[in-house]
Amino acid sequence: MKLKITTIGNSAGVILPKELLARLRLAKGDELFALETPDGIKLTTYDPALAAQMDVAEDVMRKRRTLLHKLAQ
């Protein structure tokens, strides 16, 4: 799919066709991540940094379940 770079104010932006937005399940205001890979740049809705943070949070919640329960009361 060919994308066009255009001027947006003092910046540049890429126009995403409606079909691509639908395939990515994106709407205006959503975040899209550009990840550098050995094959080039990958655009994705997946944020690996957030996923890693969530893994840590889930681990803490599992290990400290009793403490979190007491804090919620």
PDB file as gemmi writes it, atoms N, CA and C in Angstrom:
CRYST1    1.000    1.000    1.000  90.00  90.00  90.00 P 1                      
ATOM      1  N   MET A   1       0.847  -1.169   0.000  1.00  0.00           N  
ATOM      2  CA  MET A   1       0.000   0.000   0.000  1.00  0.00           C  
ATOM      3  C   MET A   1       0.895   1.236   0.000  1.00  0.00           C  
ATOM      4  N   LYS A   2       0.631   2.131  -0.888  1.00  0.00           N  
ATOM      5  CA  LYS A   2       1.430   3.344  -1.022  1.00  0.00           C  
ATOM      6  C   LYS A   2       0.840   4.426  -0.126  1.00  0.00           C  
ATOM      7  N   LEU A   3       1.691   5.063   0.693  1.00  0.00           N  
ATOM      8  CA  LEU A   3       1.266   6.134   1.590  1.00  0.00           C  
ATOM      9  C   LEU A   3       1.922   7.439   1.162  1.00  0.00           C  
ATOM     10  N   LYS A   4       1.230   8.542   1.359  1.00  0.00           N  
ATOM     11  CA  LYS A   4       1.731   9.856   0.959  1.00  0.00           C  
ATOM     12  C   LYS A   4       2.104  10.670   2.186  1.00  0.00           C  
ATOM     13  N   ILE A   5       3.276  11.296   2.148  1.00  0.00           N  
ATOM     14  CA  ILE A   5       3.719  12.204   3.206  1.00  0.00           C  
ATOM     15  C   ILE A   5       3.262  13.605   2.811  1.00  0.00           C  
ATOM     16  N   THR A   6       2.621  14.291   3.758  1.00  0.00           N  
ATOM     17  CA  THR A   6       2.088  15.620   3.475  1.00  0.00           C  
ATOM     18  C   THR A   6       2.453  16.575   4.611  1.00  0.00           C  
ATOM     19  N   THR A   7       2.337  17.857   4.361  1.00  0.00           N  
ATOM     20  CA  THR A   7       2.623  18.875   5.365  1.00  0.00           C  
ATOM     21  C   THR A   7       1.416  19.039   6.278  1.00  0.00           C  
ATOM     22  N   ILE A   8       1.689  19.032   7.599  1.00  0.00           N  
ATOM     23  CA  ILE A   8       0.657  19.284   8.608  1.00  0.00           C  
ATOM     24  C   ILE A   8       1.241  20.331   9.536  1.00  0.00           C  
ATOM     25  N   GLY A   9       0.840  21.591   9.345  1.00  0.00           N  
ATOM     26  CA  GLY A   9       1.427  22.681  10.122  1.00  0.00           C  
ATOM     27  C   GLY A   9       2.905  22.797   9.797  1.00  0.00           C  
ATOM     28  N   ASN A  10       3.762  22.761  10.829  1.00  0.00           N  
ATOM     29  CA  ASN A  10       5.216  22.812  10.635  1.00  0.00           C  
ATOM     30  C   ASN A  10       5.827  21.418  10.597  1.00  0.00           C  
ATOM     31  N   SER A  11       4.990  20.389  10.571  1.00  0.00           N  
ATOM     32  CA  SER A  11       5.458  19.004  10.596  1.00  0.00           C  
ATOM     33  C   SER A  11       5.072  18.292   9.308  1.00  0.00           C  
ATOM     34  N   ALA A  12       5.417  17.023   9.253  1.00  0.00           N  
ATOM     35  CA  ALA A  12       5.017  16.174   8.136  1.00  0.00           C  
ATOM     36  C   ALA A  12       4.200  15.024   8.694  1.00  0.00           C  
ATOM     37  N   GLY A  13       3.252  14.556   7.923  1.00  0.00           N  
ATOM     38  CA  GLY A  13       2.401  13.453   8.353  1.00  0.00           C  
ATOM     39  C   GLY A  13       2.139  12.510   7.211  1.00  0.00           C  
ATOM     40  N   VAL A  14       1.664  11.318   7.547  1.00  0.00           N  
ATOM     41  CA  VAL A  14       1.333  10.309   6.556  1.00  0.00           C  
ATOM     42  C   VAL A  14      -0.180  10.143   6.531  1.00  0.00           C  
ATOM     43  N   ILE A  15      -0.737  10.125   5.364  1.00  0.00           N  
ATOM     44  CA  ILE A  15      -2.171   9.900   5.186  1.00  0.00           C  
ATOM     45  C   ILE A  15      -2.409   8.389   5.198  1.00  0.00           C  
ATOM     46  N   LEU A  16      -3.276   7.930   6.125  1.00  0.00           N  
ATOM     47  CA  LEU A  16      -3.612   6.513   6.182  1.00  0.00           C  
ATOM     48  C   LEU A  16      -4.999   6.315   5.574  1.00  0.00           C  
ATOM     49  N   PRO A  17      -5.098   5.509   4.537  1.00  0.00           N  
ATOM     50  CA  PRO A  17      -6.402   5.271   3.915  1.00  0.00           C  
ATOM     51  C   PRO A  17      -7.375   4.593   4.887  1.00  0.00           C  
ATOM     52  N   LYS A  18      -8.671   4.812   4.673  1.00  0.00           N  
ATOM     53  CA  LYS A  18      -9.699   4.235   5.525  1.00  0.00           C  
ATOM     54  C   LYS A  18      -9.567   2.719   5.620  1.00  0.00           C  
ATOM     55  N   GLU A  19      -9.219   2.070   4.508  1.00  0.00           N  
ATOM     56  CA  GLU A  19      -9.082   0.615   4.502  1.00  0.00           C  
ATOM     57  C   GLU A  19      -7.991   0.158   5.473  1.00  0.00           C  
ATOM     58  N   LEU A  20      -6.875   0.893   5.508  1.00  0.00           N  
ATOM     59  CA  LEU A  20      -5.779   0.537   6.411  1.00  0.00           C  
ATOM     60  C   LEU A  20      -6.191   0.784   7.860  1.00  0.00           C  
ATOM     61  N   LEU A  21      -6.858   1.895   8.113  1.00  0.00           N  
ATOM     62  CA  LEU A  21      -7.343   2.175   9.470  1.00  0.00           C  
ATOM     63  C   LEU A  21      -8.286   1.068   9.943  1.00  0.00           C  
ATOM     64  N   ALA A  22      -9.140   0.609   9.059  1.00  0.00           N  
ATOM     65  CA  ALA A  22     -10.074  -0.462   9.414  1.00  0.00           C  
ATOM     66  C   ALA A  22      -9.326  -1.757   9.714  1.00  0.00           C  
ATOM     67  N   ARG A  23      -8.341  -2.094   8.906  1.00  0.00           N  
ATOM     68  CA  ARG A  23      -7.560  -3.334   9.126  1.00  0.00           C  
ATOM     69  C   ARG A  23      -6.785  -3.284  10.426  1.00  0.00           C  
ATOM     70  N   LEU A  24      -6.295  -2.092  10.792  1.00  0.00           N  
ATOM     71  CA  LEU A  24      -5.545  -1.934  12.043  1.00  0.00           C  
ATOM     72  C   LEU A  24      -6.466  -1.671  13.234  1.00  0.00           C  
ATOM     73  N   ARG A  25      -7.765  -1.525  12.954  1.00  0.00           N  
ATOM     74  CA  ARG A  25      -8.766  -1.193  13.985  1.00  0.00           C  
ATOM     75  C   ARG A  25      -8.390   0.108  14.703  1.00  0.00           C  
ATOM     76  N   LEU A  26      -8.049   1.126  13.908  1.00  0.00           N  
ATOM     77  CA  LEU A  26      -7.644   2.425  14.437  1.00  0.00           C  
ATOM     78  C   LEU A  26      -8.671   3.490  14.086  1.00  0.00           C  
ATOM     79  N   ALA A  27      -8.721   4.511  14.919  1.00  0.00           N  
ATOM     80  CA  ALA A  27      -9.549   5.682  14.657  1.00  0.00           C  
ATOM     81  C   ALA A  27      -8.730   6.918  15.008  1.00  0.00           C  
ATOM     82  N   LYS A  28      -9.215   8.080  14.639  1.00  0.00           N  
ATOM     83  CA  LYS A  28      -8.516   9.326  14.965  1.00  0.00           C  
ATOM     84  C   LYS A  28      -8.268   9.386  16.461  1.00  0.00           C  
ATOM     85  N   GLY A  29      -7.045   9.748  16.845  1.00  0.00           N  
ATOM     86  CA  GLY A  29      -6.689   9.860  18.254  1.00  0.00           C  
ATOM     87  C   GLY A  29      -6.010   8.612  18.813  1.00  0.00           C  
ATOM     88  N   ASP A  30      -6.125   7.467  18.123  1.00  0.00           N  
ATOM     89  CA  ASP A  30      -5.451   6.251  18.577  1.00  0.00           C  
ATOM     90  C   ASP A  30      -3.951   6.367  18.342  1.00  0.00           C  
ATOM     91  N   GLU A  31      -3.188   5.520  19.031  1.00  0.00           N  
ATOM     92  CA  GLU A  31      -1.736   5.536  18.870  1.00  0.00           C  
ATOM     93  C   GLU A  31      -1.283   4.436  17.920  1.00  0.00           C  
ATOM     94  N   LEU A  32      -0.264   4.749  17.154  1.00  0.00           N  
ATOM     95  CA  LEU A  32       0.365   3.822  16.229  1.00  0.00           C  
ATOM     96  C   LEU A  32       1.856   3.872  16.508  1.00  0.00           C  
ATOM     97  N   PHE A  33       2.502   2.732  16.601  1.00  0.00           N  
ATOM     98  CA  PHE A  33       3.909   2.666  16.948  1.00  0.00           C  
ATOM     99  C   PHE A  33       4.740   2.287  15.727  1.00  0.00           C  
ATOM    100  N   ALA A  34       5.878   2.949  15.566  1.00  0.00           N  
ATOM    101  CA  ALA A  34       6.827   2.637  14.500  1.00  0.00           C  
ATOM    102  C   ALA A  34       8.005   1.918  15.149  1.00  0.00           C  
ATOM    103  N   LEU A  35       8.183   0.647  14.797  1.00  0.00           N  
ATOM    104  CA  LEU A  35       9.262  -0.154  15.361  1.00  0.00           C  
ATOM    105  C   LEU A  35      10.299  -0.436  14.284  1.00  0.00           C  
ATOM    106  N   GLU A  36      11.566  -0.225  14.625  1.00  0.00           N  
ATOM    107  CA  GLU A  36      12.635  -0.520  13.679  1.00  0.00           C  
ATOM    108  C   GLU A  36      12.947  -2.006  13.745  1.00  0.00           C  
ATOM    109  N   THR A  37      12.927  -2.668  12.600  1.00  0.00           N  
ATOM    110  CA  THR A  37      13.219  -4.095  12.510  1.00  0.00           C  
ATOM    111  C   THR A  37      14.370  -4.293  11.532  1.00  0.00           C  
ATOM    112  N   PRO A  38      14.956  -5.474  11.484  1.00  0.00           N  
ATOM    113  CA  PRO A  38      16.028  -5.715  10.502  1.00  0.00           C  
ATOM    114  C   PRO A  38      15.554  -5.530   9.058  1.00  0.00           C  
ATOM    115  N   ASP A  39      14.249  -5.687   8.810  1.00  0.00           N  
ATOM    116  CA  ASP A  39      13.707  -5.550   7.458  1.00  0.00           C  
ATOM    117  C   ASP A  39      13.222  -4.147   7.137  1.00  0.00           C  
ATOM    118  N   GLY A  40      13.265  -3.231   8.106  1.00  0.00           N  
ATOM    119  CA  GLY A  40      12.781  -1.870   7.885  1.00  0.00           C  
ATOM    120  C   GLY A  40      11.958  -1.389   9.055  1.00  0.00           C  
ATOM    121  N   ILE A  41      10.993  -0.549   8.791  1.00  0.00           N  
ATOM    122  CA  ILE A  41      10.124   0.015   9.830  1.00  0.00           C  
ATOM    123  C   ILE A  41       8.784  -0.715   9.797  1.00  0.00           C  
ATOM    124  N   LYS A  42       8.305  -1.092  10.973  1.00  0.00           N  
ATOM    125  CA  LYS A  42       7.009  -1.774  11.092  1.00  0.00           C  
ATOM    126  C   LYS A  42       6.060  -0.857  11.835  1.00  0.00           C  
ATOM    127  N   LEU A  43       4.889  -0.593  11.266  1.00  0.00           N  
ATOM    128  CA  LEU A  43       3.843   0.179  11.936  1.00  0.00           C  
ATOM    129  C   LEU A  43       2.906  -0.810  12.616  1.00  0.00           C  
ATOM    130  N   THR A  44       2.630  -0.579  13.895  1.00  0.00           N  
ATOM    131  CA  THR A  44       1.818  -1.512  14.649  1.00  0.00           C  
ATOM    132  C   THR A  44       1.037  -0.802  15.739  1.00  0.00           C  
ATOM    133  N   THR A  45      -0.048  -1.387  16.165  1.00  0.00           N  
ATOM    134  CA  THR A  45      -0.809  -0.864  17.297  1.00  0.00           C  
ATOM    135  C   THR A  45      -0.277  -1.432  18.606  1.00  0.00           C  
ATOM    136  N   TYR A  46       0.657  -2.373  18.519  1.00  0.00           N  
ATOM    137  CA  TYR A  46       1.241  -3.047  19.683  1.00  0.00           C  
ATOM    138  C   TYR A  46       2.429  -2.253  20.198  1.00  0.00           C  
ATOM    139  N   ASP A  47       2.435  -1.926  21.492  1.00  0.00           N  
ATOM    140  CA  ASP A  47       3.535  -1.197  22.124  1.00  0.00           C  
ATOM    141  C   ASP A  47       4.334  -2.174  22.974  1.00  0.00           C  
ATOM    142  N   PRO A  48       5.513  -2.612  22.522  1.00  0.00           N  
ATOM    143  CA  PRO A  48       6.282  -3.593  23.284  1.00  0.00           C  
ATOM    144  C   PRO A  48       6.720  -3.089  24.659  1.00  0.00           C  
ATOM    145  N   ALA A  49       6.974  -1.802  24.800  1.00  0.00           N  
ATOM    146  CA  ALA A  49       7.378  -1.263  26.103  1.00  0.00           C  
ATOM    147  C   ALA A  49       6.219  -1.363  27.091  1.00  0.00           C  
ATOM    148  N   LEU A  50       5.013  -1.023  26.653  1.00  0.00           N  
ATOM    149  CA  LEU A  50       3.846  -1.132  27.519  1.00  0.00           C  
ATOM    150  C   LEU A  50       3.571  -2.599  27.867  1.00  0.00           C  
ATOM    151  N   ALA A  51       3.730  -3.485  26.909  1.00  0.00           N  
ATOM    152  CA  ALA A  51       3.513  -4.914  27.161  1.00  0.00           C  
ATOM    153  C   ALA A  51       4.481  -5.419  28.228  1.00  0.00           C  
ATOM    154  N   ALA A  52       5.734  -4.982  28.178  1.00  0.00           N  
ATOM    155  CA  ALA A  52       6.724  -5.398  29.185  1.00  0.00           C  
ATOM    156  C   ALA A  52       6.343  -4.858  30.564  1.00  0.00           C  
ATOM    157  N   GLN A  53       5.876  -3.606  30.625  1.00  0.00           N  
ATOM    158  CA  GLN A  53       5.446  -3.025  31.901  1.00  0.00           C  
ATOM    159  C   GLN A  53       4.240  -3.774  32.459  1.00  0.00           C  
ATOM    160  N   MET A  54       3.319  -4.150  31.603  1.00  0.00           N  
ATOM    161  CA  MET A  54       2.138  -4.889  32.042  1.00  0.00           C  
ATOM    162  C   MET A  54       2.513  -6.270  32.563  1.00  0.00           C  
ATOM    163  N   ASP A  55       3.509  -6.904  31.955  1.00  0.00           N  
ATOM    164  CA  ASP A  55       3.989  -8.204  32.444  1.00  0.00           C  
ATOM    165  C   ASP A  55       4.521  -8.077  33.863  1.00  0.00           C  
ATOM    166  N   VAL A  56       5.295  -7.022  34.121  1.00  0.00           N  
ATOM    167  CA  VAL A  56       5.836  -6.780  35.461  1.00  0.00           C  
ATOM    168  C   VAL A  56       4.699  -6.518  36.439  1.00  0.00           C  
ATOM    169  N   ALA A  57       3.745  -5.689  36.044  1.00  0.00           N  
ATOM    170  CA  ALA A  57       2.618  -5.362  36.926  1.00  0.00           C  
ATOM    171  C   ALA A  57       1.807  -6.613  37.262  1.00  0.00           C  
ATOM    172  N   GLU A  58       1.556  -7.456  36.281  1.00  0.00           N  
ATOM    173  CA  GLU A  58       0.804  -8.689  36.522  1.00  0.00           C  
ATOM    174  C   GLU A  58       1.553  -9.613  37.471  1.00  0.00           C  
ATOM    175  N   ASP A  59       2.878  -9.682  37.335  1.00  0.00           N  
ATOM    176  CA  ASP A  59       3.700 -10.507  38.218  1.00  0.00           C  
ATOM    177  C   ASP A  59       3.614 -10.007  39.655  1.00  0.00           C  
ATOM    178  N   VAL A  60       3.709  -8.685  39.841  1.00  0.00           N  
ATOM    179  CA  VAL A  60       3.608  -8.090  41.177  1.00  0.00           C  
ATOM    180  C   VAL A  60       2.225  -8.355  41.759  1.00  0.00           C  
ATOM    181  N   MET A  61       1.198  -8.175  40.954  1.00  0.00           N  
ATOM    182  CA  MET A  61      -0.170  -8.395  41.444  1.00  0.00           C  
ATOM    183  C   MET A  61      -0.384  -9.851  41.857  1.00  0.00           C  
ATOM    184  N   ARG A  62       0.218 -10.774  41.118  1.00  0.00           N  
ATOM    185  CA  ARG A  62       0.091 -12.186  41.457  1.00  0.00           C  
ATOM    186  C   ARG A  62       0.796 -12.488  42.786  1.00  0.00           C  
ATOM    187  N   LYS A  63       2.010 -11.949  42.948  1.00  0.00           N  
ATOM    188  CA  LYS A  63       2.814 -12.245  44.139  1.00  0.00           C  
ATOM    189  C   LYS A  63       2.311 -11.514  45.377  1.00  0.00           C  
ATOM    190  N   ARG A  64       1.718 -10.324  45.208  1.00  0.00           N  
ATOM    191  CA  ARG A  64       1.306  -9.500  46.348  1.00  0.00           C  
ATOM    192  C   ARG A  64      -0.217  -9.357  46.420  1.00  0.00           C  
ATOM    193  N   ARG A  65      -0.929 -10.387  46.023  1.00  0.00           N  
ATOM    194  CA  ARG A  65      -2.390 -10.358  45.969  1.00  0.00           C  
ATOM    195  C   ARG A  65      -3.015  -9.984  47.313  1.00  0.00           C  
ATOM    196  N   THR A  66      -2.508 -10.553  48.414  1.00  0.00           N  
ATOM    197  CA  THR A  66      -3.067 -10.290  49.735  1.00  0.00           C  
ATOM    198  C   THR A  66      -2.908  -8.815  50.100  1.00  0.00           C  
ATOM    199  N   LEU A  67      -1.735  -8.263  49.873  1.00  0.00           N  
ATOM    200  CA  LEU A  67      -1.482  -6.855  50.169  1.00  0.00           C  
ATOM    201  C   LEU A  67      -2.400  -5.954  49.342  1.00  0.00           C  
ATOM    202  N   LEU A  68      -2.534  -6.234  48.055  1.00  0.00           N  
ATOM    203  CA  LEU A  68      -3.392  -5.416  47.217  1.00  0.00           C  
ATOM    204  C   LEU A  68      -4.852  -5.498  47.664  1.00  0.00           C  
ATOM    205  N   HIS A  69      -5.262  -6.662  48.120  1.00  0.00           N  
ATOM    206  CA  HIS A  69      -6.637  -6.828  48.607  1.00  0.00           C  
ATOM    207  C   HIS A  69      -6.853  -5.955  49.843  1.00  0.00           C  
ATOM    208  N   LYS A  70      -5.871  -5.941  50.742  1.00  0.00           N  
ATOM    209  CA  LYS A  70      -5.992  -5.127  51.967  1.00  0.00           C  
ATOM    210  C   LYS A  70      -6.012  -3.638  51.637  1.00  0.00           C  
ATOM    211  N   LEU A  71      -5.227  -3.222  50.657  1.00  0.00           N  
ATOM    212  CA  LEU A  71      -5.188  -1.811  50.261  1.00  0.00           C  
ATOM    213  C   LEU A  71      -6.515  -1.371  49.633  1.00  0.00           C  
ATOM    214  N   ALA A  72      -7.198  -2.278  48.977  1.00  0.00           N  
ATOM    215  CA  ALA A  72      -8.450  -1.945  48.312  1.00  0.00           C  
ATOM    216  C   ALA A  72      -9.608  -1.779  49.301  1.00  0.00           C  
ATOM    217  N   GLN A  73      -9.455  -2.281  50.504  1.00  0.00           N  
ATOM    218  CA  GLN A  73     -10.548  -2.213  51.485  1.00  0.00           C  
ATOM    219  C   GLN A  73     -10.610  -0.873  52.166  1.00  0.00           C  
TER     220      GLN A  73                                                      
END                                                                             
